[in-house]
Amino acid sequence: MSTELQALLVVQADDVIIHGLEQRIVALEPRIRELDARRNRVAEAIARSTQAVQAEEQRQAFLRDKIAEHKQLIEKNQAQMDAVKTMKQATAAAAQLEQARRIVQVEEGDLLALNRRLDELRGALTTQKKELDAIEAEQETARSEVAAERAAIDGELSTAREKRATSAKAVPGGLLSKYDRIRGRKRVEAVVAMRGMACGACDTAIPMQRRHVMTATAAIELCEACGVLMYFVAGDTAAT
């Protein structure tokens, strides 16, 4: 095995470790999304309930103002009734007074129903806020564990990348660039040993002339079928 192949295999071993660490970070993301989704569902429900409470409070204030306005009208009609001089005027004043009283009666019924609905909404909002507090308290430990795990992996990843950078210095620039391009196509391993007379990655048979060159010179060849870098393993008589 040539020195440059040994150096390249060391780089690949480093990259496999880095890939594993990156996958561990990726695996944390669903856990974080699940925690966020659960909290967000309750937070969104709180936002909707808050808007509903505010809207009902506005209706409550409007209805109270209308009741107060109509009660003032009743007082005014009562005063007019006390001052009437004729039966016709008394009849008209009584009709207006009765109409105003019916309106107030209906509005007070509406206000009573609105107050009950508002109490229910406020109760639901209080329950939702307590649920959110409970979720956040429950998730505090889980989030801390995920954050600690992520920090630990980040530390390992930093060390692994530093080691890889050092290992890469021993690989010729042209070979390293070719290797990096192949790995850039989302291959975990870009350098594979031949398996018998075929590529170790895709089992495509390698022409005899190329096999002889690889065995004689320890050359690193590109598989024309799958694009990986191939090398001959000394002692593999099936490849000769």
C-alpha positions, 0 to 999 in steps of 0.5 A, spaced: 500 500 500 502 506 497 504 512 502 499 516 499 493 511 499 495 510 507 494 517 508 488 518 504 485 512 508 486 516 514 483 522 511 477 517 510 477 514 517 476 521 519 471 523 515 467 517 517 467 519 524 465 526 522 459 524 518 457 519 524 458 525 529 454 530 524 448 524 524 448 524 531 446 532 531 441 531 526 438 525 530 437 531 535 433 535 531 426 531 531 427 531 539 427 538 539 422 539 534 417 535 538 418 539 544 417 545 540 411 543 537 408 541 543 409 547 546 407 551 540 400 548 540 399 550 547 402 557 546 397 558 539 391 556 543 393 561 548 393 566 543 387 564 540 383 564 547 386 571 549 383 574 542 377 571 544 377 574 551 379 581 548 373 580 543 368 578 548 370 584 553 369 589 547 362 586 546 361 587 554 363 594 554 359 596 548 353 592 551 354 595 558 354 602 554 348 601 550 344 598 557 346 605 560 344 609 554 337 606 554 336 606 562 337 614 561 332 614 556 327 610 560 328 615 566 327 621 560 321 617 558 319 617 565 320 624 567 316 626 560 310 621 562 310 625 569 309 632 565 304 630 560 297 633 560 293 629 555 291 622 555 294 622 548 301 624 550 300 619 556 299 614 551 305 615 547 310 616 553 307 610 556 309 606 549 316 609 549 317 607 556 315 600 555 319 599 548 325 602 552 324 597 558 323 591 553 330 593 549 334 593 556 331 587 558 333 583 552 340 587 552 341 585 560 339 578 558 345 578 552 349 581 557 348 575 562 349 570 557 356 574 554 358 574 562 357 567 562 361 566 556 367 570 558 367 567 564 368 560 561 373 563 556 377 566 562 377 559 565 379 556 559 385 561 558 387 560 565 387 552 564 391 553 558 397 558 561 397 553 567 398 547 562 404 551 558 407 552 565 407 545 566 410 543 559 415 548 560 417 546 567 417 538 564 421 540 558 426 544 562 430 538 563 429 535 556 431 541 553 437 541 558 439 534 556 439 535 549 443 542 549 448 538 553 448 532 548 449 537 542 455 541 546 458 534 547 458 532 540 460 539 537 466 538 542 467 532 539 466 534 532 471 540 533 476 535 535 475 530 529 475 536 524 482 539 527 484 531 526 482 531 519 485 537 517 492 535 520 491 528 516 489 531 509 496 535 509 499 528 508 495 527 502 497 530 495 493 536 493 490 533 486 488 526 490 485 530 495 481 534 491 478 528 487 476 525 493 473 531 496 469 532 490 467 524 490 465 525 497 461 531 496 456 527 492 454 525 499 458 518 499 460 516 506 466 512 503 469 515 497 475 510 497 474 502 497 478 496 496 477 492 490 473 485 491 476 480 487 476 483 480 470 488 481 469 495 484 468 494 492 462 499 492 458 497 486 461 490 484 462 492 476 468 488 473 474 492 472 478 490 465 484 486 466 489 491 463 487 496 469 487 491 474 494 489 472 496 496 472 493 497 479 496 491 482 503 493 479 503 500 481 499 501 487 495 506 483 488 509 485 483 508 480 476 511 479 470 506 478 467 508 471 460 505 474 459 508 480 465 514 481 469 511 487 476 511 488 478 504 488 485 500 490 488 494 490 489 490 496 496 486 496 495 479 497 488 479 493 489 474 488 482 474 485 484 481 483 490 478 478 
